[in-house]
Structure formats: structure tokens, C-alpha cells
């Protein structure tokens, strides 16, 4: 498997890609983390620099699905928002992994691959591993670009736990409101406890 992933680092003409990866432990079960990170509609909840994610074509979760992500991911000289059109290359809910390719952007990372994989770390926690392979960017150093992307993606990983907690709290509150509205005795017991 590792050998297969390394093949992505070099394109057909032999140009070397710039590569990096970051990881982190999220104190939440893998299924809850997957629910958060695999849905485009939740991107802004764990990626602080994303303002909007718009479906462009295809069905979410199916290779070929395309989305437009916009926000302040990468500083622009004119102060405008950055945008990235991404296409889903691979998604496997059983192995909790996916790969997106940046198709077009105003940030110079067209053709880049981003892969995210979750691993059950035990005791209700999840290891998040985020790998990226990008084409060299003219006028920018490899070290600076890889460090910046690592910092950016690590900040996202650090926000997943809070996003999962917020989602669970919203779900619990909605459930309790429904129980109270239906007059269930269960709701009174849950509120007291």
C-alpha cells in the first residue's frame, strides 16, 4: 500500500512533487470524526479558514464529485478570498479515507492531491493523518510551502474535536427538545440527571 501511494509523488513525465504530512489525535470515536470530516457541508466547522463549500457536480462521496471551497485559506495580495475547485478521486468509508485533487484555484496549487485517513486509536480516540502532494510552485520555496500547508492542515486537525463535540451537543439538545415537545417522561429524567 505504501509503495502505491509513493507513485502519486511523481507524475508521468517525472516531475518531483513536494510532499508533506501532518497528524494528530482527536479525542472522539472514529465514526463521529468520519461523520464530521467526510461531509462537505461540515467543512467550515473544522476548517477555520473555510467560509463556504459549494457542490458543483456529482454526488458527494462518489469519485468525480466536485466542490468549490472558498475563504481565507491562502493569503491573497489583493486581500480577496482564495478559492479551490476540488474533485473527489477516492473515498472509502470502511477504511475512513479519502483523496481530493485540486482541479483549479487562485492559489497556484492546481493538480495537488490531499489525502485524509482516520485510524481508530483506541479508548474512543482517533488518529487523523493528512498527506499532501503538490506540484512545485514557481517563485516560492518548497520548505516554506510544505511548512505552511502543514501548519494550516494541523490547525484543522486541532479543531475536529471541538466540532464533533458541538455537533453532539446540538444533537442532544435537539433530541431533548423533541422529547419535551412530545411530553415524554424520559425527557424529564434526562434533564434532572
HELIX and SHEET records of a PDB file:
HELIX    1   1 UNK A    2  UNK A    6  1                                   5    
HELIX    2   2 UNK A    7  UNK A    9  5                                   3    
HELIX    3   3 UNK A   30  UNK A   37  1                                   8    
HELIX    4   4 UNK A   40  UNK A   42  5                                   3    
HELIX    5   5 UNK A   43  UNK A   46  1                                   4    
HELIX    6   6 UNK A  142  UNK A  181  1                                  40    
HELIX    7   7 UNK A  185  UNK A  192  1                                   8    
SHEET    1   A 7 UNK A  18  UNK A  26  0                                        
SHEET    2   A 7 UNK A 125  UNK A 134 -1                                        
SHEET    3   A 7 UNK A 113  UNK A 122 -1                                        
SHEET    4   A 7 UNK A  97  UNK A 105 -1                                        
SHEET    5   A 7 UNK A  82  UNK A  92 -1                                        
SHEET    6   A 7 UNK A  66  UNK A  71 -1                                        
SHEET    7   A 7 UNK A  50  UNK A  57 -1                                        
END                                                                             
